[in-house]
Amino acid sequence: MGADAIAIGTAALMACACQQYRLCDTGQCPVGVTTQDPELRKRLKIEYSAKKLEHFLRVSTEEMKDFARLTGNDDVHKLSTEDLCTTNTEISGNTDIEHV
């Protein structure tokens, strides 16, 4: 499916400590996740955030492996849009994903 279909950017930021102030592009992130300001960066507990991100990525990987097995695939790289379905008519109308 590739990067066009799967995005983890926001979820990864939230795993690190993001509280969605929506100030990423300003450099004024009050929790220190998306800033270069030395004072604001002090607010981020780097070791703790790194462990939280590692846990998020490990669990996400295991969930993808589970999904692959549930759909009859022995490798996540064999997943395709044929393994997906949606209840959203807009999604099914604009993709090759089956509507259920």
Secondary structure by P-SEA (a helix, b strand, c coil): cccccccaaaaaaaaacccccccccccccccccccccaaaaaacaaaaaaaaaaaaaaaaaaaaaaaaaaacccccccccccccccccaaaaaacccccc
